[in-house]
Amino acid sequence: MLSVFDFGNITKVRDIGKNKRHFSVHVRGVVGAQAPLMGGVRAYELKDETGSIWIVTTNQIPMQGTPIVVKGTVRLQQIQVGGQDQSTVYLEQRKVESSS
């Protein structure tokens, strides 16, 4: 079984949005809200002490309140509303592990 240390450097949620290109990060936090999406895709919110980010996966979602470490790829969803940029950054989950 992998340990948290095998995940590499942990990135704070607040630092993810500073570089919106597709790159891999490791984040640690607690599972918050959950949302089913279309086509078997699921999303859940991961919260750390600096903020929260949505994680998208086709795998089972960890239970709400569970402390985890996620390795994911940063993705940018571009959204234009009324001519204004409302784009959002999320993570596409690659690996997940309990961090209790």
Summary of the structure (lengths in Angstrom):
residues: 100
radius of gyration: 13.5
end to end distance: 13.9
largest distance: 48.4
contacts: 266
relative contact order: 0.27
helix: 11%
strand: 53%
